[in-house]
Structures are given as C-alpha cells and as structure tokens.
Amino acid sequence: MTAMIPVRFVRIFAIAAACLLAAASGAYAQDAAQAQADFIARMVASHGFERDSLEALFAEIEINDRVLEAISRPAERVLAWYEYQDLFLTEARIASGVEFWTENAGRIEAVSEAYGVPAQMIVAILGIETWFGTRMGSYRVLESLSTLAFAYPRRSRFFSNELEAFLLLARDEQFDPLGVLGSYAGAMGAGQFIPTSFRAYAVDGDSDGRRDLWENWEDVLGSVANYFKVHGWRADEPVVARAARAPGDASPVPANSMDLNETVASLKERGYEFTTAFPESTPVTVLGLEGRDGTEYWVGYHNFRVITRYNRSVMYALVAQQLGEAIAAALERSAATQSLAQTEDAA
C-alpha cells in the first residue's frame, strides 16, 4: 500500500522545484550573456568591429529553443539506414532533379568539366541539401549560430568560430546579417555552406565580384564542385561497391568509420566479397547498415571519404551517391523517351 504524502509537503516540493528551475534558468541566461559579452570583446579586439554596433545587433535576436531541440536529434543519429534512405530516394525528388538538371544542363556540364566532379554528384548534393534550391531554411542564421555558440556548451567553440566567420563574411560580402535565412545549424544557400566553408570554398562563378550562393547558379554549382575538388575528388574513380559476407557469418557488424582504415586485401581476408578493379593495397572502409531486408554491406573508396567531408555522415555519403545515380538514370530514360517520341512524330 502506497503511503499518502501530506498536501503541505507536496506544495513545499512544488515550490522547491520551481525555485530550482528558476535558479537554473537564471544561471543559464547569465552564462549565455557572459559568452556573448566575451565573443563581442573578441570581435572588437581581433577584427576591429565596433562594440556598440555588435551589442545592438545581438539585441535583435534571442536564444532559440527550437534550434537547441533540432540539433539534439539529427536524422543521421535517430533513423535506421532504410528510413534515412526513404527520406531522399523518392520519386518526387528524383523527378525534381531531372527537371533541375534539364533546365541547367549547360551550366552543370561546364562546371563538371572544369572541376572534374561528376554532374550527378553536384546535382545530388543540391537535391539533398535544399531540394534544388527551393528549401534553403527558415531560421535566421545569426540567431541559430548565436544560440549554439552561447547556449550549447557541447559545441560552443565550433559554433563560436562559425559565428565569427559569419560576421566576417557579412562584412566582406556586404550583406545584412539579420536578413540571412538558413538551417538550424547556420548553413546557408542552395548548397548549405556553413560560414567557414563559405569563406574558404565558395567561388564567384560568373566573375561579377560577388559570391551569391542563394540565387546565382554559376556561383552555387561552382562552389559545390570546388568543395569536392579541394577535398581531393578523383575523377573517374568509383565511390562505393556493394559487398556480401558468407551466409551464417557471425562476425561483428562494422563500426562504419569514415576513415579508410581497411584495405581491399584485408576485407577479402575477413570474408567480404565484392568486385573491384583497385589493387589489394587500396585503402577502403567497410559499412554495415540496417536495410529493410537485413544488414547491407558496402565498401567505400577514396571518393566516398571525400563526400563525408561535405557532411560527416556515412549515411549521407551513401545516399548522395545513390540519389545522383537515380537522377542520372531517370534523366537518361527521359531523354530516350523524348527521342523516341520525336522519331515517331517524324515518321
């Protein structure tokens, strides 16, 4: 039998809990305010920003709880591979990819040739990140980055650096930092570049003196391709190979490392079966992912590792490869259908 707790004690517990919560909230706000003050001092000392201007700028934003909630549960961490795959390999996204590629064929092919990066990979990245530039985010980038820099201790240093880069970028590129929208993590534009990547890898594709990753497709396509080129993309090399293990093999599922910490030879010695033209000494990684019909095994090569530099997730890299292949195949089928129709009309 459960003992009854006197009402007066329930009230005391409730009051105590409320006091603790208020104290915690106060400390939280104080810590965020101090982090902001320290950041402003750094920007003044290191980059010559005006203190009053920065204080006025930050007065226009607040800590965004939706940002903190979103970053705590990214899709790569909470979904199985087949669920993650289903988010991106849809008929609608593939059809939109074919339409986007068709409308921008000249630009896409020119950038692909100039940078040595497959057109289908460039298109796939834009399809995953922003549905080909149609969904670039609804969060104010300044607010997202400030929230994560000042109120997310686990990665405060990283996002403080991104906030610094964002303000420098706004000054260099002459845009209003309050007017830029993006993801909850502060990524911007059709390719969703975080500020440090924007500053380091974005290009002025049409030589107009600006790097516009929102509306200028020469800049957008060139910047995505440049990112892959700078990170070592190797033209004409494969990304992955499907692998299998002997039936009944009870060895542990791979750790799904983004590092190429195996070789073709070491995997074959451990019983993995896959077809490759690479020498046995070639560095690789091996993945074991939860498919709809059981574990899927994949061998990732150098270019797979390069894709993970764009987004540090093996599932992201694999789905980018698969989406690119699916769009390219659908584009080829569409072209064949149109050609057949034209032939029939001519007859």
KEKE-3310 file (N, C-alpha, C; in steps of 0.2 Angstrom, whole numbers, plus 5000, padded with zeros to 4 digits):
npx = (5004:5003:5010:5002:5006:5007:4997:5003:5017:5018:5016:5027:5037:5034:5036:5049:5055:5051:5059:5071:5071:5070:5082:5091:5087:5090:5104:5108:5104:5113:5125:5125:5124:5136:5145:5141:5145:5159:5162:5159:5169:5180:5178:5179:5192:5200:5196:5192:5179:5165:5160:5148:5139:5139:5133:5121:5116:5116:5106:5094:5091:5087:5090:5086:5075:5070:5081:5090:5083:5082:5096:5099:5094:5098:5094:5103:5107:5096:5088:5086:5096:5088:5077:5082:5086:5074:5070:5076:5077:5066:5052:5047:5058:5068:5062:5061:5075:5079:5072:5078:5091:5089:5085:5096:5107:5118:5126:5128:5135:5147:5153:5155:5165:5175:5179:5181:5172:5158:5143:5131:5134:5136:5123:5115:5119:5114:5101:5099:5102:5094:5083:5085:5088:5076:5072:5079:5080:5073:5077:5084:5101:5110:5104:5103:5117:5121:5114:5119:5132:5132:5124:5125:5134:5141:5146:5151:5163:5165:5154:5155:5166:5161:5151:5159:5165:5154:5150:5161:5160:5148:5152:5163:5156:5146:5132:5117:5117:5106:5097:5098:5093:5093:5099:5095:5107:5115:5119:5120:5112:5109:5118:5120:5131:5141:5147:5162:5165:5159:5167:5180:5178:5168:5165:5166:5157:5153:5161:5156:5160:5154:5150:5137:5127:5114:5105:5112:5116:5128:5138:5133:5134:5147:5153:5150:5156:5169:5171:5172:5182:5193:5194:5199:5193:5193:5193:5183:5184:5177:5164:5158:5156:5145:5144:5146:5144:5148:5135:5128:5139:5145:5152:5156:5146:5152:5161:5158:5166:5172:5184:5197:5202:5204:5209:5208:5213:5213:5199:5195:5201:5195:5183:5174:5165:5167:5167:5180:5191:5202:5219:5225:5230:5224:5217:5202:5185:5173:5156:5142:5125:5108:5097:5081:5078:5087:5105:5115:5130:5143:5157:5168:5177:5190:5184:5172:5175:5178:5165:5160:5167:5159:5148:5148:5144:5141:5130:5124:5134:5132:5119:5119:5127:5119:5107:5112:5115:5102:5095:5103:5100:5086:5086:5092:5083:5072:5077:5078:5065:5060:5067:5063:5049:5050:5056:5045:5035:5041:5041)
npy = (4994:5011:5025:5040:5056:5071:5086:5098:5095:5092:5104:5111:5104:5107:5120:5121:5114:5123:5134:5129:5127:5140:5146:5138:5142:5156:5155:5149:5159:5169:5163:5162:5176:5180:5173:5179:5192:5190:5185:5196:5205:5199:5200:5213:5216:5207:5209:5222:5226:5237:5239:5244:5243:5229:5225:5231:5224:5210:5212:5211:5198:5182:5168:5153:5141:5131:5128:5122:5111:5105:5102:5092:5080:5075:5068:5058:5052:5046:5038:5023:5015:5012:5020:5033:5033:5032:5045:5053:5046:5047:5047:5060:5068:5064:5066:5080:5083:5078:5088:5100:5098:5097:5110:5117:5112:5116:5124:5115:5105:5112:5116:5104:5098:5108:5107:5093:5085:5074:5077:5072:5070:5084:5088:5079:5083:5096:5092:5085:5094:5106:5103:5106:5120:5126:5125:5133:5135:5142:5148:5162:5165:5171:5171:5157:5153:5161:5156:5143:5145:5152:5145:5132:5122:5110:5111:5123:5130:5127:5132:5146:5149:5148:5158:5169:5168:5170:5184:5190:5187:5193:5206:5206:5202:5211:5210:5210:5204:5201:5198:5185:5169:5152:5135:5126:5125:5134:5134:5139:5145:5137:5126:5124:5129:5131:5145:5145:5137:5143:5155:5149:5140:5144:5151:5163:5161:5167:5178:5191:5198:5195:5182:5173:5162:5160:5164:5164:5153:5150:5153:5145:5131:5130:5132:5121:5111:5115:5113:5099:5097:5103:5095:5084:5076:5062:5061:5050:5039:5026:5027:5018:5001:4987:4974:4958:4945:4929:4917:4915:4920:4926:4937:4953:4967:4980:4995:5006:5017:5033:5035:5028:5014:5001:4989:4983:4970:4967:4966:4956:4945:4944:4939:4946:4949:4956:4966:4973:4984:4990:4989:4977:4984:4995:5008:5007:5008:4999:4997:4993:4993:4996:4989:4987:4974:4967:4967:4978:4978:4988:4994:5007:5019:5031:5042:5041:5044:5058:5063:5063:5073:5084:5082:5075:5061:5044:5038:5049:5051:5039:5040:5051:5047:5037:5044:5053:5043:5039:5050:5053:5041:5042:5054:5050:5040:5049:5057:5047:5043:5055:5056:5045:5048:5059:5053:5045:5055:5061:5051)
npz = (5000:4996:5004:5009:5005:5014:5009:5012:5011:4997:4992:4996:4990:4977:4976:4979:4968:4958:4962:4960:4946:4942:4947:4939:4926:4927:4930:4918:4908:4912:4910:4896:4892:4897:4889:4876:4879:4880:4867:4859:4864:4859:4845:4843:4848:4839:4826:4824:4825:4829:4846:4851:4839:4838:4850:4848:4837:4842:4851:4844:4842:4850:4862:4854:4857:4848:4840:4848:4851:4839:4835:4844:4839:4826:4809:4805:4816:4823:4814:4806:4792:4781:4783:4783:4770:4763:4765:4755:4743:4734:4722:4719:4722:4714:4701:4702:4702:4689:4682:4686:4682:4668:4665:4668:4661:4653:4661:4672:4666:4661:4673:4679:4670:4671:4685:4687:4693:4695:4686:4691:4705:4709:4707:4715:4728:4729:4728:4740:4750:4749:4741:4727:4728:4733:4746:4757:4771:4786:4797:4806:4802:4810:4822:4825:4825:4835:4846:4847:4849:4861:4870:4869:4876:4873:4860:4859:4856:4842:4836:4839:4832:4820:4820:4821:4809:4801:4803:4799:4785:4782:4783:4773:4761:4761:4766:4775:4791:4799:4790:4783:4780:4785:4789:4805:4810:4805:4792:4774:4759:4743:4743:4756:4764:4778:4787:4788:4778:4767:4766:4764:4752:4743:4727:4714:4702:4690:4689:4693:4704:4716:4728:4727:4734:4735:4724:4712:4700:4694:4703:4714:4709:4705:4717:4725:4717:4718:4732:4732:4724:4730:4742:4737:4727:4715:4698:4688:4697:4706:4719:4729:4733:4732:4745:4751:4764:4769:4771:4787:4793:4808:4813:4820:4816:4805:4811:4804:4800:4794:4791:4780:4785:4782:4770:4752:4752:4766:4769:4760:4766:4777:4774:4766:4751:4736:4721:4712:4704:4709:4716:4728:4739:4741:4751:4760:4767:4777:4778:4788:4787:4792:4783:4774:4772:4780:4786:4776:4767:4762:4753:4755:4745:4741:4736:4742:4755:4753:4750:4763:4769:4766:4773:4788:4789:4786:4781:4774:4764:4757:4753:4745:4734:4729:4726:4716:4706:4703:4699:4687:4680:4678:4670:4659:4654:4652:4642:4632:4630:4625:4613:4606:4604:4596:4585:4581:4578:4567:4558)
capx = (5000:5007:5009:5000:5010:5003:4997:5008:5024:5018:5016:5034:5041:5032:5039:5057:5056:5050:5064:5077:5071:5071:5089:5094:5086:5094:5111:5108:5104:5119:5131:5124:5125:5143:5148:5140:5150:5166:5163:5159:5176:5185:5177:5182:5200:5203:5194:5190:5171:5163:5156:5141:5136:5138:5128:5114:5115:5113:5099:5089:5090:5087:5091:5081:5075:5069:5087:5093:5080:5084:5102:5100:5092:5099:5091:5108:5108:5090:5085:5090:5098:5082:5072:5086:5086:5067:5069:5079:5077:5059:5051:5047:5065:5072:5059:5064:5082:5079:5069:5083:5097:5087:5085:5103:5112:5124:5130:5130:5141:5153:5156:5158:5171:5180:5182:5182:5167:5153:5137:5126:5136:5134:5115:5113:5121:5109:5094:5098:5103:5089:5078:5087:5087:5069:5071:5085:5080:5069:5080:5089:5107:5113:5101:5105:5124:5122:5111:5123:5138:5132:5119:5125:5141:5145:5150:5151:5169:5164:5149:5158:5170:5156:5148:5164:5166:5148:5150:5166:5158:5143:5156:5166:5151:5141:5125:5114:5117:5100:5092:5100:5090:5097:5097:5096:5114:5118:5121:5116:5112:5107:5122:5120:5138:5142:5151:5169:5166:5158:5173:5185:5177:5163:5168:5162:5157:5152:5165:5153:5163:5151:5149:5130:5125:5107:5101:5117:5118:5135:5141:5131:5137:5155:5156:5149:5161:5175:5172:5174:5189:5198:5195:5203:5189:5197:5189:5183:5185:5170:5163:5157:5154:5141:5148:5142:5148:5146:5129:5130:5145:5143:5157:5153:5144:5157:5160:5155:5171:5173:5192:5199:5206:5205:5212:5204:5215:5211:5192:5194:5204:5190:5177:5169:5165:5165:5170:5184:5197:5208:5224:5223:5233:5220:5213:5195:5181:5168:5150:5136:5119:5102:5092:5074:5078:5093:5111:5118:5137:5146:5164:5169:5183:5193:5179:5167:5178:5178:5159:5159:5169:5154:5143:5151:5139:5142:5123:5124:5138:5130:5113:5121:5129:5113:5102:5115:5114:5095:5093:5106:5097:5080:5087:5093:5076:5068:5080:5077:5058:5059:5070:5058:5043:5052:5056:5038:5032:5044:5038)
capy = (5000:5017:5030:5046:5062:5077:5091:5103:5093:5092:5111:5113:5101:5110:5127:5120:5113:5129:5138:5126:5128:5147:5147:5135:5147:5162:5153:5148:5165:5173:5160:5164:5183:5181:5170:5184:5198:5188:5185:5203:5208:5195:5203:5220:5216:5204:5211:5229:5228:5242:5236:5247:5240:5222:5225:5232:5218:5204:5214:5210:5191:5179:5161:5150:5134:5126:5127:5118:5104:5102:5099:5087:5074:5075:5062:5053:5048:5043:5034:5017:5017:5012:5025:5038:5032:5034:5052:5056:5042:5047:5049:5067:5072:5062:5070:5087:5083:5078:5095:5105:5096:5099:5117:5120:5107:5119:5126:5109:5101:5116:5116:5097:5098:5112:5104:5086:5082:5071:5081:5069:5072:5090:5089:5076:5087:5101:5089:5083:5100:5111:5101:5110:5127:5128:5125:5134:5136:5147:5151:5167:5162:5175:5168:5150:5152:5164:5151:5137:5147:5154:5141:5124:5121:5104:5113:5131:5133:5126:5137:5152:5151:5149:5165:5174:5168:5173:5191:5192:5186:5198:5212:5206:5202:5217:5209:5212:5198:5199:5196:5179:5163:5146:5129:5127:5124:5140:5133:5144:5145:5131:5121:5124:5130:5134:5151:5144:5134:5148:5159:5145:5136:5147:5154:5168:5158:5172:5184:5198:5202:5193:5175:5173:5155:5159:5165:5164:5146:5149:5153:5139:5125:5131:5132:5114:5107:5117:5110:5092:5097:5105:5090:5078:5071:5059:5060:5043:5033:5024:5029:5013:4994:4983:4969:4952:4941:4922:4915:4912:4924:4929:4942:4959:4972:4985:5001:5012:5023:5037:5034:5022:5010:4994:4988:4978:4964:4965:4964:4950:4941:4944:4936:4951:4948:4962:4966:4980:4985:4993:4985:4975:4988:5001:5010:5007:5007:4995:4999:4988:4997:4992:4989:4985:4966:4965:4972:4979:4979:4992:4996:5014:5021:5037:5047:5041:5048:5065:5065:5063:5080:5089:5081:5070:5055:5039:5038:5055:5050:5034:5042:5056:5043:5034:5049:5055:5038:5038:5056:5052:5036:5045:5059:5046:5037:5054:5058:5041:5044:5061:5054:5040:5052:5064:5049:5043:5061:5062:5046)
capz = (5000:4995:5009:5007:5006:5016:5004:5013:5008:4990:4990:4998:4985:4970:4977:4979:4961:4954:4964:4957:4939:4941:4948:4934:4921:4928:4928:4910:4905:4914:4906:4889:4892:4898:4882:4871:4880:4878:4860:4857:4865:4854:4838:4844:4848:4834:4819:4823:4825:4834:4851:4851:4834:4839:4855:4845:4833:4846:4855:4839:4842:4857:4862:4850:4859:4843:4837:4853:4851:4832:4834:4848:4836:4818:4806:4804:4823:4825:4809:4803:4786:4776:4785:4781:4763:4761:4765:4750:4737:4732:4715:4718:4722:4708:4696:4703:4700:4682:4679:4688:4678:4661:4665:4670:4658:4651:4667:4676:4662:4661:4680:4680:4666:4674:4691:4687:4698:4691:4686:4695:4712:4711:4707:4721:4734:4729:4730:4747:4755:4748:4736:4722:4730:4734:4753:4760:4778:4788:4803:4805:4803:4816:4829:4825:4827:4842:4851:4848:4852:4868:4874:4868:4878:4870:4854:4859:4852:4835:4833:4840:4826:4814:4821:4819:4801:4798:4804:4794:4779:4781:4781:4767:4755:4761:4767:4782:4795:4801:4784:4780:4782:4783:4793:4812:4812:4802:4785:4770:4752:4740:4744:4763:4767:4785:4786:4787:4771:4763:4766:4761:4746:4738:4721:4710:4696:4684:4689:4694:4710:4722:4729:4729:4735:4735:4718:4706:4699:4692:4710:4718:4706:4705:4724:4727:4714:4721:4738:4731:4721:4735:4746:4734:4722:4710:4693:4685:4701:4709:4726:4733:4730:4737:4747:4755:4768:4769:4775:4794:4796:4814:4815:4822:4811:4805:4815:4800:4800:4789:4789:4776:4789:4779:4763:4748:4754:4772:4769:4757:4770:4783:4771:4762:4744:4732:4714:4712:4700:4713:4719:4735:4744:4741:4757:4760:4773:4776:4781:4789:4788:4793:4777:4776:4772:4784:4785:4770:4767:4757:4753:4752:4742:4742:4734:4747:4760:4751:4751:4770:4771:4765:4779:4792:4790:4781:4778:4770:4758:4753:4749:4740:4728:4726:4723:4710:4701:4702:4694:4681:4676:4676:4665:4653:4652:4649:4635:4627:4628:4620:4607:4603:4603:4590:4579:4579:4575:4561:4554)
cpx = (5004:5005:5007:5004:5006:5003:5002:5015:5024:5019:5024:5038:5040:5036:5047:5059:5056:5056:5071:5077:5072:5078:5093:5093:5090:5102:5113:5109:5110:5125:5131:5126:5133:5147:5147:5145:5157:5167:5163:5166:5181:5184:5180:5189:5203:5202:5191:5183:5170:5158:5149:5137:5134:5133:5121:5112:5112:5107:5093:5087:5089:5089:5085:5080:5074:5076:5091:5090:5082:5091:5103:5098:5092:5096:5097:5109:5102:5086:5089:5091:5092:5077:5075:5085:5080:5066:5071:5078:5069:5058:5050:5053:5069:5069:5061:5071:5083:5077:5075:5089:5095:5088:5092:5108:5118:5129:5132:5136:5147:5156:5159:5164:5177:5183:5183:5178:5161:5147:5132:5128:5134:5126:5113:5114:5115:5102:5093:5098:5096:5083:5079:5086:5080:5067:5077:5085:5076:5071:5084:5096:5111:5111:5103:5112:5125:5119:5116:5130:5138:5128:5119:5133:5145:5149:5150:5157:5168:5160:5151:5162:5166:5153:5153:5165:5160:5148:5156:5164:5153:5147:5160:5162:5146:5134:5123:5114:5111:5095:5093:5097:5094:5094:5097:5103:5118:5121:5117:5116:5109:5111:5123:5127:5138:5147:5159:5170:5164:5164:5179:5184:5172:5167:5163:5162:5156:5156:5162:5155:5159:5150:5142:5128:5118:5103:5106:5119:5125:5139:5140:5135:5144:5157:5155:5155:5168:5177:5175:5181:5195:5199:5197:5199:5194:5192:5189:5184:5178:5170:5162:5156:5150:5145:5143:5147:5144:5140:5131:5136:5142:5148:5153:5151:5150:5156:5158:5160:5171:5180:5193:5204:5207:5208:5207:5206:5213:5203:5191:5196:5199:5183:5172:5170:5162:5169:5174:5189:5203:5213:5222:5226:5229:5216:5206:5192:5176:5162:5145:5130:5113:5097:5086:5074:5084:5099:5114:5126:5139:5154:5165:5176:5185:5187:5173:5169:5177:5171:5157:5162:5164:5149:5146:5146:5140:5135:5122:5128:5135:5123:5114:5123:5123:5108:5105:5114:5107:5093:5096:5102:5090:5080:5088:5087:5072:5070:5078:5069:5057:5061:5065:5052:5044:5053:5050:5034:5035:5042:5031)
cpy = (5006:5022:5036:5052:5068:5082:5096:5102:5093:5099:5113:5110:5105:5117:5126:5118:5119:5134:5136:5128:5136:5149:5144:5140:5153:5161:5152:5154:5169:5170:5162:5172:5184:5179:5175:5190:5196:5188:5192:5206:5205:5198:5210:5220:5212:5206:5218:5231:5233:5238:5238:5244:5233:5221:5226:5227:5212:5206:5212:5202:5188:5171:5157:5142:5129:5124:5121:5111:5101:5099:5093:5080:5074:5068:5056:5049:5044:5039:5028:5019:5017:5017:5032:5038:5034:5041:5056:5053:5042:5049:5056:5070:5070:5066:5077:5088:5082:5085:5100:5104:5098:5106:5120:5116:5110:5121:5120:5106:5105:5116:5109:5096:5102:5110:5097:5082:5080:5076:5078:5070:5079:5091:5085:5080:5093:5098:5087:5089:5104:5109:5106:5118:5130:5128:5126:5136:5142:5150:5157:5164:5165:5172:5161:5149:5155:5159:5145:5139:5149:5150:5134:5123:5115:5106:5120:5133:5132:5132:5144:5154:5152:5156:5170:5174:5171:5181:5194:5192:5191:5205:5212:5206:5207:5215:5210:5205:5196:5197:5189:5173:5157:5140:5131:5127:5130:5139:5137:5142:5138:5125:5120:5124:5133:5140:5150:5141:5139:5152:5155:5142:5139:5151:5159:5165:5162:5178:5191:5201:5200:5185:5174:5165:5154:5159:5164:5157:5145:5148:5146:5132:5125:5130:5124:5110:5109:5114:5103:5092:5098:5099:5083:5073:5069:5057:5052:5037:5032:5026:5023:5006:4990:4977:4964:4949:4934:4921:4912:4915:4927:4935:4949:4964:4978:4992:5007:5018:5027:5037:5028:5018:5003:4995:4983:4971:4962:4963:4958:4944:4939:4941:4940:4949:4954:4962:4973:4979:4988:4987:4983:4979:4995:5002:5010:5007:5003:4997:4993:4992:4993:4993:4986:4977:4963:4969:4972:4981:4983:4994:5003:5016:5028:5043:5047:5045:5056:5067:5067:5070:5085:5088:5075:5064:5050:5037:5043:5053:5045:5036:5047:5052:5040:5038:5052:5050:5038:5044:5055:5047:5038:5050:5055:5043:5043:5056:5053:5042:5049:5059:5050:5044:5056:5059:5047:5049:5062:5057:5047)
cpz = (5000:5000:5006:5009:5008:5010:5005:5010:5000:4988:4991:4992:4978:4970:4976:4972:4957:4956:4960:4950:4938:4942:4942:4928:4921:4927:4921:4907:4906:4910:4899:4888:4893:4891:4877:4872:4878:4871:4857:4858:4861:4847:4838:4843:4842:4827:4818:4822:4830:4840:4851:4845:4835:4845:4852:4841:4837:4850:4850:4839:4849:4856:4859:4853:4854:4840:4841:4852:4844:4832:4839:4845:4829:4816:4806:4811:4825:4820:4807:4795:4781:4777:4782:4773:4760:4761:4759:4743:4735:4725:4714:4718:4716:4702:4696:4700:4692:4679:4680:4683:4670:4660:4665:4666:4656:4656:4671:4672:4662:4668:4681:4676:4669:4680:4692:4692:4694:4692:4691:4703:4714:4711:4713:4727:4735:4731:4737:4752:4755:4743:4730:4722:4731:4742:4757:4767:4780:4795:4801:4807:4809:4822:4830:4828:4834:4847:4852:4850:4859:4873:4873:4869:4875:4864:4853:4855:4845:4832:4834:4835:4820:4814:4819:4812:4798:4798:4799:4787:4777:4779:4775:4761:4756:4761:4774:4785:4797:4796:4781:4784:4780:4788:4800:4814:4808:4795:4780:4763:4749:4741:4752:4766:4773:4783:4784:4780:4766:4761:4762:4754:4741:4733:4718:4703:4689:4684:4689:4701:4717:4722:4731:4729:4735:4728:4711:4705:4697:4698:4714:4715:4706:4712:4727:4724:4716:4728:4737:4728:4726:4740:4743:4729:4716:4704:4690:4690:4705:4717:4731:4729:4735:4738:4750:4759:4768:4773:4782:4797:4802:4817:4816:4816:4811:4809:4811:4800:4794:4786:4785:4780:4788:4772:4759:4751:4761:4773:4766:4762:4776:4780:4767:4755:4740:4726:4714:4707:4703:4715:4726:4741:4745:4748:4756:4767:4772:4781:4782:4791:4788:4787:4779:4776:4776:4783:4778:4771:4761:4758:4751:4751:4744:4741:4739:4753:4759:4752:4759:4773:4770:4771:4782:4794:4784:4777:4773:4763:4754:4749:4744:4733:4725:4723:4716:4704:4699:4697:4687:4676:4674:4670:4659:4650:4649:4643:4630:4625:4624:4613:4603:4600:4596:4584:4577:4576:4568:4556:4552)
residu = (MET:THR:ALA:MET:ILE:PRO:VAL:ARG:PHE:VAL:ARG:ILE:PHE:ALA:ILE:ALA:ALA:ALA:CYS:LEU:LEU:ALA:ALA:ALA:SER:GLY:ALA:TYR:ALA:GLN:ASP:ALA:ALA:GLN:ALA:GLN:ALA:ASP:PHE:ILE:ALA:ARG:MET:VAL:ALA:SER:HIS:GLY:PHE:GLU:ARG:ASP:SER:LEU:GLU:ALA:LEU:PHE:ALA:GLU:ILE:GLU:ILE:ASN:ASP:ARG:VAL:LEU:GLU:ALA:ILE:SER:ARG:PRO:ALA:GLU:ARG:VAL:LEU:ALA:TRP:TYR:GLU:TYR:GLN:ASP:LEU:PHE:LEU:THR:GLU:ALA:ARG:ILE:ALA:SER:GLY:VAL:GLU:PHE:TRP:THR:GLU:ASN:ALA:GLY:ARG:ILE:GLU:ALA:VAL:SER:GLU:ALA:TYR:GLY:VAL:PRO:ALA:GLN:MET:ILE:VAL:ALA:ILE:LEU:GLY:ILE:GLU:THR:TRP:PHE:GLY:THR:ARG:MET:GLY:SER:TYR:ARG:VAL:LEU:GLU:SER:LEU:SER:THR:LEU:ALA:PHE:ALA:TYR:PRO:ARG:ARG:SER:ARG:PHE:PHE:SER:ASN:GLU:LEU:GLU:ALA:PHE:LEU:LEU:LEU:ALA:ARG:ASP:GLU:GLN:PHE:ASP:PRO:LEU:GLY:VAL:LEU:GLY:SER:TYR:ALA:GLY:ALA:MET:GLY:ALA:GLY:GLN:PHE:ILE:PRO:THR:SER:PHE:ARG:ALA:TYR:ALA:VAL:ASP:GLY:ASP:SER:ASP:GLY:ARG:ARG:ASP:LEU:TRP:GLU:ASN:TRP:GLU:ASP:VAL:LEU:GLY:SER:VAL:ALA:ASN:TYR:PHE:LYS:VAL:HIS:GLY:TRP:ARG:ALA:ASP:GLU:PRO:VAL:VAL:ALA:ARG:ALA:ALA:ARG:ALA:PRO:GLY:ASP:ALA:SER:PRO:VAL:PRO:ALA:ASN:SER:MET:ASP:LEU:ASN:GLU:THR:VAL:ALA:SER:LEU:LYS:GLU:ARG:GLY:TYR:GLU:PHE:THR:THR:ALA:PHE:PRO:GLU:SER:THR:PRO:VAL:THR:VAL:LEU:GLY:LEU:GLU:GLY:ARG:ASP:GLY:THR:GLU:TYR:TRP:VAL:GLY:TYR:HIS:ASN:PHE:ARG:VAL:ILE:THR:ARG:TYR:ASN:ARG:SER:VAL:MET:TYR:ALA:LEU:VAL:ALA:GLN:GLN:LEU:GLY:GLU:ALA:ILE:ALA:ALA:ALA:LEU:GLU:ARG:SER:ALA:ALA:THR:GLN:SER:LEU:ALA:GLN:THR:GLU:ASP:ALA:ALA)
# end
